[in-house]
Amino acid sequence: MNAMFSRYSRQTLFAPIGEEGQTKLARARVAVVGVGALGTVAAELLVRAGVGYVRLIDRDVVEPSNLQRQSLYDETDAAESVPKAVAAARKLQAINTAVEIDAHVADLHPYNAETLLSDVDLIVDGTDNFPVRFLINDVAVKHRIAWIYGGAVRSHGVVMPIVPGETPCLRCLFDRPPEDGTAETCDTVGVIGPITHLIASLEAAEALKWLVGDRKNLSRSMTTVDVWHNRFAAVDVSRSRKPDCPACGAGRFEFLDAAAAEDTVETLCGRDAVQIVPVRPRSPDLSLLENRLSRLGTVERTPYLLKFRPDPSRTIMLFPDGRAIVQGTDDPTAAKTLYARYVGV
């Protein structure tokens, strides 16, 4: 038995995978969108399983509140505000050096979604917001790429594989994302680690089925779990495809329409912070900004971002892709004013 199959011997003994399936996993390419509570667990399981290429996409940095459930991170990552994609890539590469880990510190938007997602065999949902999921759905349907939808909040979660052309897509089931402020989030109602790990494990199981080609055992249901109230249900959605679905029926990819996209200004719930995302790609010169802003406040530069504190109560984190997180306010207008004043964009 060669080194690869020796490492995965317990997995290849499992008949639905076997040596043939292990070879398929080694050749597979997967994108994990969002490397938080779900994404860290799913990515780790896939890397340990020997998936040959894993792309990590996340816009955020590690914070102390992440450590309760986001299992790839530690206190040093949080203290240094390391981008999640970078911190996760380090840990995953140490776990399995044979896997190619491709980390992207980026916000997924219409201008980069197809570049980041259209060249993989499977997309795994590790996000925490519906607009990004609808964007994933547009790319997946347009390029006929399977993806695994998942979400968790409080003590309950949901998992559903989506196979374009075979199963209902996300827009067949939910025409639009929930209105702002109406959906529960981890920052507003909390979440416990067992449900995020369970949902991510179910996502990873569906991913393995798809990647080894075990289509007959791929779930055709929307599975819901509540670990606190001991509830488990599977709703058959196989007949829920809509002929008039805007995405998989009519081929209209409204969330992927870059011409209609605008810069995003988003209050980050529970964090006293606002994220500003320029949808059109920008590449600010962080070295020039560091020199200019150092005369106006405290500046801290890392390989991944620039932190500027104009006063002790406010911090502006600037990323190489032009994004910014303004900490110290939850008012989008105030955040935009600070951004314009100091960054000049």
Contacts in CASP RR format, 6 or more apart in sequence:
PFRMAT RR
TARGET T0000
AUTHOR 0000-0000-0000
METHOD contacts of the structure
MODEL  1
MNAMFSRYSRQTLFAPIGEEGQTKLARARVAVVGVGALGTVAAELLVRAG
VGYVRLIDRDVVEPSNLQRQSLYDETDAAESVPKAVAAARKLQAINTAVE
IDAHVADLHPYNAETLLSDVDLIVDGTDNFPVRFLINDVAVKHRIAWIYG
GAVRSHGVVMPIVPGETPCLRCLFDRPPEDGTAETCDTVGVIGPITHLIA
SLEAAEALKWLVGDRKNLSRSMTTVDVWHNRFAAVDVSRSRKPDCPACGA
GRFEFLDAAAAEDTVETLCGRDAVQIVPVRPRSPDLSLLENRLSRLGTVE
RTPYLLKFRPDPSRTIMLFPDGRAIVQGTDDPTAAKTLYARYVGV
1 9 0 8 1.000
4 22 0 8 1.000
4 26 0 8 1.000
4 98 0 8 1.000
5 12 0 8 1.000
5 19 0 8 1.000
5 22 0 8 1.000
8 22 0 8 1.000
8 49 0 8 1.000
8 50 0 8 1.000
11 17 0 8 1.000
11 18 0 8 1.000
11 22 0 8 1.000
11 49 0 8 1.000
12 18 0 8 1.000
12 19 0 8 1.000
12 21 0 8 1.000
12 22 0 8 1.000
16 209 0 8 1.000
16 212 0 8 1.000
16 214 0 8 1.000
16 217 0 8 1.000
17 25 0 8 1.000
17 208 0 8 1.000
17 212 0 8 1.000
20 212 0 8 1.000
21 212 0 8 1.000
21 213 0 8 1.000
22 50 0 8 1.000
24 211 0 8 1.000
24 212 0 8 1.000
24 213 0 8 1.000
25 49 0 8 1.000
25 50 0 8 1.000
25 51 0 8 1.000
25 52 0 8 1.000
25 208 0 8 1.000
25 211 0 8 1.000
25 212 0 8 1.000
26 50 0 8 1.000
26 51 0 8 1.000
26 52 0 8 1.000
26 98 0 8 1.000
27 52 0 8 1.000
28 51 0 8 1.000
28 52 0 8 1.000
28 53 0 8 1.000
28 121 0 8 1.000
28 122 0 8 1.000
28 211 0 8 1.000
29 52 0 8 1.000
29 53 0 8 1.000
29 55 0 8 1.000
29 119 0 8 1.000
29 120 0 8 1.000
29 121 0 8 1.000
29 122 0 8 1.000
30 46 0 8 1.000
30 51 0 8 1.000
30 53 0 8 1.000
30 54 0 8 1.000
30 55 0 8 1.000
30 120 0 8 1.000
30 121 0 8 1.000
30 122 0 8 1.000
30 123 0 8 1.000
30 124 0 8 1.000
30 207 0 8 1.000
30 211 0 8 1.000
31 54 0 8 1.000
31 55 0 8 1.000
31 57 0 8 1.000
31 116 0 8 1.000
31 117 0 8 1.000
31 120 0 8 1.000
31 122 0 8 1.000
31 123 0 8 1.000
31 124 0 8 1.000
32 39 0 8 1.000
32 42 0 8 1.000
32 43 0 8 1.000
32 46 0 8 1.000
32 54 0 8 1.000
32 55 0 8 1.000
32 56 0 8 1.000
32 57 0 8 1.000
32 123 0 8 1.000
32 124 0 8 1.000
32 126 0 8 1.000
33 57 0 8 1.000
33 58 0 8 1.000
33 108 0 8 1.000
33 117 0 8 1.000
33 123 0 8 1.000
33 124 0 8 1.000
33 125 0 8 1.000
33 126 0 8 1.000
33 127 0 8 1.000
33 132 0 8 1.000
33 136 0 8 1.000
34 56 0 8 1.000
34 57 0 8 1.000
34 58 0 8 1.000
34 84 0 8 1.000
34 126 0 8 1.000
34 127 0 8 1.000
34 128 0 8 1.000
35 43 0 8 1.000
35 56 0 8 1.000
35 57 0 8 1.000
35 58 0 8 1.000
35 70 0 8 1.000
35 72 0 8 1.000
35 84 0 8 1.000
35 85 0 8 1.000
35 88 0 8 1.000
35 126 0 8 1.000
36 58 0 8 1.000
36 60 0 8 1.000
36 66 0 8 1.000
36 70 0 8 1.000
36 84 0 8 1.000
36 126 0 8 1.000
36 128 0 8 1.000
37 66 0 8 1.000
37 69 0 8 1.000
37 70 0 8 1.000
37 152 0 8 1.000
37 186 0 8 1.000
37 191 0 8 1.000
37 193 0 8 1.000
37 196 0 8 1.000
37 200 0 8 1.000
38 125 0 8 1.000
38 126 0 8 1.000
38 127 0 8 1.000
38 150 0 8 1.000
38 151 0 8 1.000
38 152 0 8 1.000
38 196 0 8 1.000
38 199 0 8 1.000
38 200 0 8 1.000
38 203 0 8 1.000
39 124 0 8 1.000
39 126 0 8 1.000
39 200 0 8 1.000
40 70 0 8 1.000
40 71 0 8 1.000
40 72 0 8 1.000
40 73 0 8 1.000
40 88 0 8 1.000
40 200 0 8 1.000
41 71 0 8 1.000
41 196 0 8 1.000
41 197 0 8 1.000
41 200 0 8 1.000
41 201 0 8 1.000
41 204 0 8 1.000
42 124 0 8 1.000
42 126 0 8 1.000
42 200 0 8 1.000
42 201 0 8 1.000
42 203 0 8 1.000
42 204 0 8 1.000
42 207 0 8 1.000
43 54 0 8 1.000
43 56 0 8 1.000
43 72 0 8 1.000
43 88 0 8 1.000
43 92 0 8 1.000
43 124 0 8 1.000
44 71 0 8 1.000
44 72 0 8 1.000
44 91 0 8 1.000
44 92 0 8 1.000
44 95 0 8 1.000
45 200 0 8 1.000
45 201 0 8 1.000
45 204 0 8 1.000
46 54 0 8 1.000
46 124 0 8 1.000
46 204 0 8 1.000
46 207 0 8 1.000
46 208 0 8 1.000
47 54 0 8 1.000
47 92 0 8 1.000
47 95 0 8 1.000
47 96 0 8 1.000
47 99 0 8 1.000
47 101 0 8 1.000
48 95 0 8 1.000
48 96 0 8 1.000
49 204 0 8 1.000
49 208 0 8 1.000
50 96 0 8 1.000
50 98 0 8 1.000
50 99 0 8 1.000
51 99 0 8 1.000
51 211 0 8 1.000
52 98 0 8 1.000
52 99 0 8 1.000
52 100 0 8 1.000
53 99 0 8 1.000
53 100 0 8 1.000
53 102 0 8 1.000
53 120 0 8 1.000
54 92 0 8 1.000
54 99 0 8 1.000
54 100 0 8 1.000
54 101 0 8 1.000
54 102 0 8 1.000
55 102 0 8 1.000
55 103 0 8 1.000
55 104 0 8 1.000
55 116 0 8 1.000
55 120 0 8 1.000
56 84 0 8 1.000
56 85 0 8 1.000
56 88 0 8 1.000
56 89 0 8 1.000
56 92 0 8 1.000
56 101 0 8 1.000
56 102 0 8 1.000
56 103 0 8 1.000
56 104 0 8 1.000
57 85 0 8 1.000
57 104 0 8 1.000
57 106 0 8 1.000
57 108 0 8 1.000
57 116 0 8 1.000
58 83 0 8 1.000
58 84 0 8 1.000
58 85 0 8 1.000
58 88 0 8 1.000
58 104 0 8 1.000
58 105 0 8 1.000
58 106 0 8 1.000
59 105 0 8 1.000
59 106 0 8 1.000
59 107 0 8 1.000
59 108 0 8 1.000
59 275 0 8 1.000
59 277 0 8 1.000
59 319 0 8 1.000
59 323 0 8 1.000
60 83 0 8 1.000
60 84 0 8 1.000
61 81 0 8 1.000
61 82 0 8 1.000
61 83 0 8 1.000
61 84 0 8 1.000
61 304 0 8 1.000
61 305 0 8 1.000
61 317 0 8 1.000
61 325 0 8 1.000
62 70 0 8 1.000
62 73 0 8 1.000
62 77 0 8 1.000
62 78 0 8 1.000
62 80 0 8 1.000
62 81 0 8 1.000
62 82 0 8 1.000
62 83 0 8 1.000
62 84 0 8 1.000
62 87 0 8 1.000
63 78 0 8 1.000
63 81 0 8 1.000
63 271 0 8 1.000
64 75 0 8 1.000
64 78 0 8 1.000
66 73 0 8 1.000
66 78 0 8 1.000
66 84 0 8 1.000
67 73 0 8 1.000
67 74 0 8 1.000
67 75 0 8 1.000
67 78 0 8 1.000
68 193 0 8 1.000
69 191 0 8 1.000
69 192 0 8 1.000
69 193 0 8 1.000
69 196 0 8 1.000
69 197 0 8 1.000
70 84 0 8 1.000
71 197 0 8 1.000
72 87 0 8 1.000
72 88 0 8 1.000
72 91 0 8 1.000
72 92 0 8 1.000
73 84 0 8 1.000
73 87 0 8 1.000
73 88 0 8 1.000
73 91 0 8 1.000
76 82 0 8 1.000
77 87 0 8 1.000
80 302 0 8 1.000
81 302 0 8 1.000
81 305 0 8 1.000
81 307 0 8 1.000
81 317 0 8 1.000
82 302 0 8 1.000
82 304 0 8 1.000
83 105 0 8 1.000
83 304 0 8 1.000
83 305 0 8 1.000
83 319 0 8 1.000
85 103 0 8 1.000
85 104 0 8 1.000
85 105 0 8 1.000
85 106 0 8 1.000
86 103 0 8 1.000
86 105 0 8 1.000
86 304 0 8 1.000
88 103 0 8 1.000
89 101 0 8 1.000
89 103 0 8 1.000
92 99 0 8 1.000
92 101 0 8 1.000
93 99 0 8 1.000
93 101 0 8 1.000
104 116 0 8 1.000
105 304 0 8 1.000
105 319 0 8 1.000
105 320 0 8 1.000
105 321 0 8 1.000
106 112 0 8 1.000
106 116 0 8 1.000
106 321 0 8 1.000
107 264 0 8 1.000
107 275 0 8 1.000
107 277 0 8 1.000
107 321 0 8 1.000
107 323 0 8 1.000
108 116 0 8 1.000
108 117 0 8 1.000
108 127 0 8 1.000
108 132 0 8 1.000
108 135 0 8 1.000
108 136 0 8 1.000
109 135 0 8 1.000
109 261 0 8 1.000
109 264 0 8 1.000
109 277 0 8 1.000
109 279 0 8 1.000
110 135 0 8 1.000
110 255 0 8 1.000
110 256 0 8 1.000
110 257 0 8 1.000
110 258 0 8 1.000
110 261 0 8 1.000
110 279 0 8 1.000
111 258 0 8 1.000
111 261 0 8 1.000
111 279 0 8 1.000
111 280 0 8 1.000
111 281 0 8 1.000
112 281 0 8 1.000
113 135 0 8 1.000
113 136 0 8 1.000
113 138 0 8 1.000
113 139 0 8 1.000
113 256 0 8 1.000
114 139 0 8 1.000
114 142 0 8 1.000
114 143 0 8 1.000
114 256 0 8 1.000
117 123 0 8 1.000
117 136 0 8 1.000
117 139 0 8 1.000
117 140 0 8 1.000
117 143 0 8 1.000
117 145 0 8 1.000
118 139 0 8 1.000
118 142 0 8 1.000
118 143 0 8 1.000
118 145 0 8 1.000
120 145 0 8 1.000
121 145 0 8 1.000
121 146 0 8 1.000
121 210 0 8 1.000
121 211 0 8 1.000
122 145 0 8 1.000
122 146 0 8 1.000
122 147 0 8 1.000
122 148 0 8 1.000
122 207 0 8 1.000
122 210 0 8 1.000
122 211 0 8 1.000
123 136 0 8 1.000
123 139 0 8 1.000
123 140 0 8 1.000
123 145 0 8 1.000
123 146 0 8 1.000
123 147 0 8 1.000
123 148 0 8 1.000
124 147 0 8 1.000
124 148 0 8 1.000
124 203 0 8 1.000
124 204 0 8 1.000
124 207 0 8 1.000
125 133 0 8 1.000
125 136 0 8 1.000
125 147 0 8 1.000
125 148 0 8 1.000
125 149 0 8 1.000
125 150 0 8 1.000
125 151 0 8 1.000
125 203 0 8 1.000
126 150 0 8 1.000
126 151 0 8 1.000
126 200 0 8 1.000
126 203 0 8 1.000
127 133 0 8 1.000
127 136 0 8 1.000
128 151 0 8 1.000
128 185 0 8 1.000
128 186 0 8 1.000
129 177 0 8 1.000
129 185 0 8 1.000
130 174 0 8 1.000
130 177 0 8 1.000
130 178 0 8 1.000
130 183 0 8 1.000
131 177 0 8 1.000
131 255 0 8 1.000
133 149 0 8 1.000
133 170 0 8 1.000
133 177 0 8 1.000
134 170 0 8 1.000
134 171 0 8 1.000
134 176 0 8 1.000
134 177 0 8 1.000
134 255 0 8 1.000
135 255 0 8 1.000
135 256 0 8 1.000
136 147 0 8 1.000
136 170 0 8 1.000
137 147 0 8 1.000
137 162 0 8 1.000
137 169 0 8 1.000
137 170 0 8 1.000
137 171 0 8 1.000
137 247 0 8 1.000
137 255 0 8 1.000
138 247 0 8 1.000
138 253 0 8 1.000
138 254 0 8 1.000
138 255 0 8 1.000
138 256 0 8 1.000
139 145 0 8 1.000
139 253 0 8 1.000
139 256 0 8 1.000
140 146 0 8 1.000
140 147 0 8 1.000
140 162 0 8 1.000
140 164 0 8 1.000
140 169 0 8 1.000
141 164 0 8 1.000
141 169 0 8 1.000
141 247 0 8 1.000
141 248 0 8 1.000
141 251 0 8 1.000
141 253 0 8 1.000
142 251 0 8 1.000
142 253 0 8 1.000
142 256 0 8 1.000
144 164 0 8 1.000
144 165 0 8 1.000
145 164 0 8 1.000
146 161 0 8 1.000
146 162 0 8 1.000
146 163 0 8 1.000
146 164 0 8 1.000
146 210 0 8 1.000
147 161 0 8 1.000
147 162 0 8 1.000
148 159 0 8 1.000
148 160 0 8 1.000
148 161 0 8 1.000
148 162 0 8 1.000
148 203 0 8 1.000
148 206 0 8 1.000
148 207 0 8 1.000
148 210 0 8 1.000
149 158 0 8 1.000
149 159 0 8 1.000
149 160 0 8 1.000
149 161 0 8 1.000
149 162 0 8 1.000
149 170 0 8 1.000
150 157 0 8 1.000
150 158 0 8 1.000
150 159 0 8 1.000
150 160 0 8 1.000
150 199 0 8 1.000
150 203 0 8 1.000
151 157 0 8 1.000
151 158 0 8 1.000
151 159 0 8 1.000
151 199 0 8 1.000
152 158 0 8 1.000
152 186 0 8 1.000
152 191 0 8 1.000
152 195 0 8 1.000
152 196 0 8 1.000
152 199 0 8 1.000
153 184 0 8 1.000
153 185 0 8 1.000
153 186 0 8 1.000
153 189 0 8 1.000
153 190 0 8 1.000
153 191 0 8 1.000
154 184 0 8 1.000
154 189 0 8 1.000
154 190 0 8 1.000
154 191 0 8 1.000
154 192 0 8 1.000
154 195 0 8 1.000
154 228 0 8 1.000
155 191 0 8 1.000
155 192 0 8 1.000
155 194 0 8 1.000
155 195 0 8 1.000
155 226 0 8 1.000
155 227 0 8 1.000
155 228 0 8 1.000
155 229 0 8 1.000
156 195 0 8 1.000
156 224 0 8 1.000
156 225 0 8 1.000
156 226 0 8 1.000
156 227 0 8 1.000
156 228 0 8 1.000
156 229 0 8 1.000
156 231 0 8 1.000
157 195 0 8 1.000
157 199 0 8 1.000
157 224 0 8 1.000
157 225 0 8 1.000
157 226 0 8 1.000
158 199 0 8 1.000
158 222 0 8 1.000
158 223 0 8 1.000
158 224 0 8 1.000
158 225 0 8 1.000
159 199 0 8 1.000
159 202 0 8 1.000
159 203 0 8 1.000
159 206 0 8 1.000
159 219 0 8 1.000
159 222 0 8 1.000
159 223 0 8 1.000
160 219 0 8 1.000
160 221 0 8 1.000
160 222 0 8 1.000
160 223 0 8 1.000
160 237 0 8 1.000
161 167 0 8 1.000
161 206 0 8 1.000
161 210 0 8 1.000
161 218 0 8 1.000
161 219 0 8 1.000
161 220 0 8 1.000
162 168 0 8 1.000
162 169 0 8 1.000
162 170 0 8 1.000
163 210 0 8 1.000
163 218 0 8 1.000
164 248 0 8 1.000
165 241 0 8 1.000
165 248 0 8 1.000
167 220 0 8 1.000
167 237 0 8 1.000
167 238 0 8 1.000
167 241 0 8 1.000
168 237 0 8 1.000
168 238 0 8 1.000
168 240 0 8 1.000
168 241 0 8 1.000
168 242 0 8 1.000
168 245 0 8 1.000
168 248 0 8 1.000
169 241 0 8 1.000
169 245 0 8 1.000
169 247 0 8 1.000
169 248 0 8 1.000
170 247 0 8 1.000
171 245 0 8 1.000
171 246 0 8 1.000
171 247 0 8 1.000
171 248 0 8 1.000
172 240 0 8 1.000
172 241 0 8 1.000
172 242 0 8 1.000
172 245 0 8 1.000
172 247 0 8 1.000
172 248 0 8 1.000
173 222 0 8 1.000
173 237 0 8 1.000
173 240 0 8 1.000
175 246 0 8 1.000
177 183 0 8 1.000
185 269 0 8 1.000
187 268 0 8 1.000
187 269 0 8 1.000
187 270 0 8 1.000
187 271 0 8 1.000
188 269 0 8 1.000
188 270 0 8 1.000
192 227 0 8 1.000
192 228 0 8 1.000
194 227 0 8 1.000
195 225 0 8 1.000
195 226 0 8 1.000
195 227 0 8 1.000
195 228 0 8 1.000
198 225 0 8 1.000
198 227 0 8 1.000
199 225 0 8 1.000
202 223 0 8 1.000
202 225 0 8 1.000
206 218 0 8 1.000
206 219 0 8 1.000
209 215 0 8 1.000
209 217 0 8 1.000
209 218 0 8 1.000
210 218 0 8 1.000
219 234 0 8 1.000
220 236 0 8 1.000
220 237 0 8 1.000
220 238 0 8 1.000
221 234 0 8 1.000
221 235 0 8 1.000
221 236 0 8 1.000
221 237 0 8 1.000
221 238 0 8 1.000
222 234 0 8 1.000
222 235 0 8 1.000
222 237 0 8 1.000
223 232 0 8 1.000
223 233 0 8 1.000
223 234 0 8 1.000
223 235 0 8 1.000
224 231 0 8 1.000
224 232 0 8 1.000
224 233 0 8 1.000
224 234 0 8 1.000
224 235 0 8 1.000
225 231 0 8 1.000
225 232 0 8 1.000
225 233 0 8 1.000
226 232 0 8 1.000
241 248 0 8 1.000
242 248 0 8 1.000
242 249 0 8 1.000
243 249 0 8 1.000
244 250 0 8 1.000
246 252 0 8 1.000
246 254 0 8 1.000
247 253 0 8 1.000
247 254 0 8 1.000
254 260 0 8 1.000
258 279 0 8 1.000
261 279 0 8 1.000
262 279 0 8 1.000
263 276 0 8 1.000
263 277 0 8 1.000
263 278 0 8 1.000
263 279 0 8 1.000
263 280 0 8 1.000
264 275 0 8 1.000
264 276 0 8 1.000
264 277 0 8 1.000
264 279 0 8 1.000
265 274 0 8 1.000
265 275 0 8 1.000
265 276 0 8 1.000
265 277 0 8 1.000
265 332 0 8 1.000
265 335 0 8 1.000
265 336 0 8 1.000
266 274 0 8 1.000
266 275 0 8 1.000
266 276 0 8 1.000
266 277 0 8 1.000
266 332 0 8 1.000
267 273 0 8 1.000
267 274 0 8 1.000
267 330 0 8 1.000
267 332 0 8 1.000
268 274 0 8 1.000
268 275 0 8 1.000
268 325 0 8 1.000
268 330 0 8 1.000
270 330 0 8 1.000
271 327 0 8 1.000
272 327 0 8 1.000
272 328 0 8 1.000
272 329 0 8 1.000
272 330 0 8 1.000
273 325 0 8 1.000
273 326 0 8 1.000
273 327 0 8 1.000
273 328 0 8 1.000
273 329 0 8 1.000
273 330 0 8 1.000
274 325 0 8 1.000
274 326 0 8 1.000
274 329 0 8 1.000
274 330 0 8 1.000
274 331 0 8 1.000
274 332 0 8 1.000
274 334 0 8 1.000
274 335 0 8 1.000
275 323 0 8 1.000
275 324 0 8 1.000
275 325 0 8 1.000
275 326 0 8 1.000
276 323 0 8 1.000
276 324 0 8 1.000
276 325 0 8 1.000
276 326 0 8 1.000
276 335 0 8 1.000
276 336 0 8 1.000
276 339 0 8 1.000
277 323 0 8 1.000
278 322 0 8 1.000
278 323 0 8 1.000
278 345 0 8 1.000
281 321 0 8 1.000
282 321 0 8 1.000
282 322 0 8 1.000
282 345 0 8 1.000
283 320 0 8 1.000
283 321 0 8 1.000
283 322 0 8 1.000
284 318 0 8 1.000
284 320 0 8 1.000
284 322 0 8 1.000
284 343 0 8 1.000
284 345 0 8 1.000
286 301 0 8 1.000
286 305 0 8 1.000
286 306 0 8 1.000
286 318 0 8 1.000
286 320 0 8 1.000
289 306 0 8 1.000
289 308 0 8 1.000
289 318 0 8 1.000
289 343 0 8 1.000
290 299 0 8 1.000
290 301 0 8 1.000
290 306 0 8 1.000
293 299 0 8 1.000
293 306 0 8 1.000
293 308 0 8 1.000
293 342 0 8 1.000
296 308 0 8 1.000
296 310 0 8 1.000
296 342 0 8 1.000
297 308 0 8 1.000
297 309 0 8 1.000
297 310 0 8 1.000
297 311 0 8 1.000
298 308 0 8 1.000
298 309 0 8 1.000
299 306 0 8 1.000
299 307 0 8 1.000
299 308 0 8 1.000
299 309 0 8 1.000
300 306 0 8 1.000
300 307 0 8 1.000
300 308 0 8 1.000
300 309 0 8 1.000
301 307 0 8 1.000
304 319 0 8 1.000
304 320 0 8 1.000
305 317 0 8 1.000
305 318 0 8 1.000
305 319 0 8 1.000
305 320 0 8 1.000
306 317 0 8 1.000
306 318 0 8 1.000
307 315 0 8 1.000
307 316 0 8 1.000
307 317 0 8 1.000
307 318 0 8 1.000
308 315 0 8 1.000
308 316 0 8 1.000
308 317 0 8 1.000
308 318 0 8 1.000
308 342 0 8 1.000
309 315 0 8 1.000
309 316 0 8 1.000
310 316 0 8 1.000
310 338 0 8 1.000
310 342 0 8 1.000
313 328 0 8 1.000
314 326 0 8 1.000
314 327 0 8 1.000
314 328 0 8 1.000
314 329 0 8 1.000
314 338 0 8 1.000
315 326 0 8 1.000
315 327 0 8 1.000
315 328 0 8 1.000
316 324 0 8 1.000
316 325 0 8 1.000
316 326 0 8 1.000
316 327 0 8 1.000
316 338 0 8 1.000
316 339 0 8 1.000
316 342 0 8 1.000
316 343 0 8 1.000
317 324 0 8 1.000
317 325 0 8 1.000
317 326 0 8 1.000
317 327 0 8 1.000
318 324 0 8 1.000
318 343 0 8 1.000
322 345 0 8 1.000
324 339 0 8 1.000
324 343 0 8 1.000
326 334 0 8 1.000
326 335 0 8 1.000
326 338 0 8 1.000
326 339 0 8 1.000
329 335 0 8 1.000
329 338 0 8 1.000
339 345 0 8 1.000
END
